[in-house]
Amino acid sequence: MTLASEKRILVVDDEPDVRNFLVTCIEDAGFKVESAIDGVEALEKIEINIPDLMTLDMVMPRKSGINLMRKLRKNEKWAKIPIIVITAHAHDEFGSDDIQEFNSFATRHRPKITMEKPVTPESLIKAICEMLDVKPVMDESRVKISSDEKNEIIKMICNSDEETLKKIREALKK
């Protein structure tokens, strides 16, 4: 199985906070990531280096996600780029024209996955890994603990005296 570190993802979203969140989540899973603020910038980056997968917002200035997808599907080199649509406007009036246009795509041209904002890091990485048939790079420094263990630790901290809290703070700084 291919590793995440061998794949390059292009994140396209006009909202800086969302774009930075998506980039961070994807980088944390070990992928190489580039970002673009809209469809125009995304197209410029794709012309230079075709990504292995793209996350795409639908409603953006200059060139919307729908217009970018239409352009990609017309180009033989770009038509097969896997796309995950990530949108906040799947069910509101603001994105209704884009949604209608999106729904009019022939099934073979539609992205396989559409996610509604806000997305969780876990669901995003799972979708990317499934589409690319890759394993995320596991961060060995992160310790996995159950929610019961987390609750136990929280209780211990909440019930600690001031001196113990100072020691905990110092330990966490290391």
Secondary structure as a PSIPRED ss2 file (coil, helix, strand):
# PSIPRED VFORMAT (PSIPRED V4.0)

   1 M C   1.000  0.000  0.000
   2 T E   0.000  0.000  1.000
   3 L E   0.000  0.000  1.000
   4 A H   0.000  1.000  0.000
   5 S H   0.000  1.000  0.000
   6 E H   0.000  1.000  0.000
   7 K C   1.000  0.000  0.000
   8 R E   0.000  0.000  1.000
   9 I E   0.000  0.000  1.000
  10 L E   0.000  0.000  1.000
  11 V E   0.000  0.000  1.000
  12 V E   0.000  0.000  1.000
  13 D C   1.000  0.000  0.000
  14 D C   1.000  0.000  0.000
  15 E C   1.000  0.000  0.000
  16 P H   0.000  1.000  0.000
  17 D H   0.000  1.000  0.000
  18 V H   0.000  1.000  0.000
  19 R H   0.000  1.000  0.000
  20 N H   0.000  1.000  0.000
  21 F H   0.000  1.000  0.000
  22 L H   0.000  1.000  0.000
  23 V H   0.000  1.000  0.000
  24 T H   0.000  1.000  0.000
  25 C H   0.000  1.000  0.000
  26 I H   0.000  1.000  0.000
  27 E H   0.000  1.000  0.000
  28 D H   0.000  1.000  0.000
  29 A C   1.000  0.000  0.000
  30 G C   1.000  0.000  0.000
  31 F C   1.000  0.000  0.000
  32 K E   0.000  0.000  1.000
  33 V E   0.000  0.000  1.000
  34 E E   0.000  0.000  1.000
  35 S E   0.000  0.000  1.000
  36 A E   0.000  0.000  1.000
  37 I C   1.000  0.000  0.000
  38 D C   1.000  0.000  0.000
  39 G H   0.000  1.000  0.000
  40 V H   0.000  1.000  0.000
  41 E H   0.000  1.000  0.000
  42 A H   0.000  1.000  0.000
  43 L H   0.000  1.000  0.000
  44 E H   0.000  1.000  0.000
  45 K H   0.000  1.000  0.000
  46 I H   0.000  1.000  0.000
  47 E H   0.000  1.000  0.000
  48 I H   0.000  1.000  0.000
  49 N C   1.000  0.000  0.000
  50 I C   1.000  0.000  0.000
  51 P C   1.000  0.000  0.000
  52 D C   1.000  0.000  0.000
  53 L E   0.000  0.000  1.000
  54 M E   0.000  0.000  1.000
  55 T E   0.000  0.000  1.000
  56 L E   0.000  0.000  1.000
  57 D C   1.000  0.000  0.000
  58 M C   1.000  0.000  0.000
  59 V C   1.000  0.000  0.000
  60 M C   1.000  0.000  0.000
  61 P C   1.000  0.000  0.000
  62 R C   1.000  0.000  0.000
  63 K C   1.000  0.000  0.000
  64 S C   1.000  0.000  0.000
  65 G H   0.000  1.000  0.000
  66 I H   0.000  1.000  0.000
  67 N H   0.000  1.000  0.000
  68 L H   0.000  1.000  0.000
  69 M H   0.000  1.000  0.000
  70 R H   0.000  1.000  0.000
  71 K H   0.000  1.000  0.000
  72 L H   0.000  1.000  0.000
  73 R H   0.000  1.000  0.000
  74 K C   1.000  0.000  0.000
  75 N C   1.000  0.000  0.000
  76 E C   1.000  0.000  0.000
  77 K C   1.000  0.000  0.000
  78 W C   1.000  0.000  0.000
  79 A C   1.000  0.000  0.000
  80 K C   1.000  0.000  0.000
  81 I C   1.000  0.000  0.000
  82 P C   1.000  0.000  0.000
  83 I E   0.000  0.000  1.000
  84 I E   0.000  0.000  1.000
  85 V E   0.000  0.000  1.000
  86 I E   0.000  0.000  1.000
  87 T E   0.000  0.000  1.000
  88 A C   1.000  0.000  0.000
  89 H C   1.000  0.000  0.000
  90 A C   1.000  0.000  0.000
  91 H C   1.000  0.000  0.000
  92 D C   1.000  0.000  0.000
  93 E C   1.000  0.000  0.000
  94 F C   1.000  0.000  0.000
  95 G C   1.000  0.000  0.000
  96 S H   0.000  1.000  0.000
  97 D H   0.000  1.000  0.000
  98 D H   0.000  1.000  0.000
  99 I H   0.000  1.000  0.000
 100 Q H   0.000  1.000  0.000
 101 E H   0.000  1.000  0.000
 102 F H   0.000  1.000  0.000
 103 N H   0.000  1.000  0.000
 104 S C   1.000  0.000  0.000
 105 F C   1.000  0.000  0.000
 106 A C   1.000  0.000  0.000
 107 T H   0.000  1.000  0.000
 108 R H   0.000  1.000  0.000
 109 H H   0.000  1.000  0.000
 110 R C   1.000  0.000  0.000
 111 P C   1.000  0.000  0.000
 112 K C   1.000  0.000  0.000
 113 I E   0.000  0.000  1.000
 114 T E   0.000  0.000  1.000
 115 M E   0.000  0.000  1.000
 116 E E   0.000  0.000  1.000
 117 K C   1.000  0.000  0.000
 118 P C   1.000  0.000  0.000
 119 V C   1.000  0.000  0.000
 120 T C   1.000  0.000  0.000
 121 P H   0.000  1.000  0.000
 122 E H   0.000  1.000  0.000
 123 S H   0.000  1.000  0.000
 124 L H   0.000  1.000  0.000
 125 I H   0.000  1.000  0.000
 126 K H   0.000  1.000  0.000
 127 A H   0.000  1.000  0.000
 128 I H   0.000  1.000  0.000
 129 C H   0.000  1.000  0.000
 130 E H   0.000  1.000  0.000
 131 M H   0.000  1.000  0.000
 132 L H   0.000  1.000  0.000
 133 D C   1.000  0.000  0.000
 134 V E   0.000  0.000  1.000
 135 K E   0.000  0.000  1.000
 136 P C   1.000  0.000  0.000
 137 V C   1.000  0.000  0.000
 138 M C   1.000  0.000  0.000
 139 D C   1.000  0.000  0.000
 140 E C   1.000  0.000  0.000
 141 S C   1.000  0.000  0.000
 142 R C   1.000  0.000  0.000
 143 V C   1.000  0.000  0.000
 144 K C   1.000  0.000  0.000
 145 I C   1.000  0.000  0.000
 146 S C   1.000  0.000  0.000
 147 S H   0.000  1.000  0.000
 148 D H   0.000  1.000  0.000
 149 E H   0.000  1.000  0.000
 150 K H   0.000  1.000  0.000
 151 N H   0.000  1.000  0.000
 152 E H   0.000  1.000  0.000
 153 I H   0.000  1.000  0.000
 154 I H   0.000  1.000  0.000
 155 K H   0.000  1.000  0.000
 156 M H   0.000  1.000  0.000
 157 I H   0.000  1.000  0.000
 158 C H   0.000  1.000  0.000
 159 N C   1.000  0.000  0.000
 160 S C   1.000  0.000  0.000
 161 D C   1.000  0.000  0.000
 162 E H   0.000  1.000  0.000
 163 E H   0.000  1.000  0.000
 164 T H   0.000  1.000  0.000
 165 L H   0.000  1.000  0.000
 166 K H   0.000  1.000  0.000
 167 K H   0.000  1.000  0.000
 168 I H   0.000  1.000  0.000
 169 R H   0.000  1.000  0.000
 170 E H   0.000  1.000  0.000
 171 A H   0.000  1.000  0.000
 172 L H   0.000  1.000  0.000
 173 K H   0.000  1.000  0.000
 174 K C   1.000  0.000  0.000
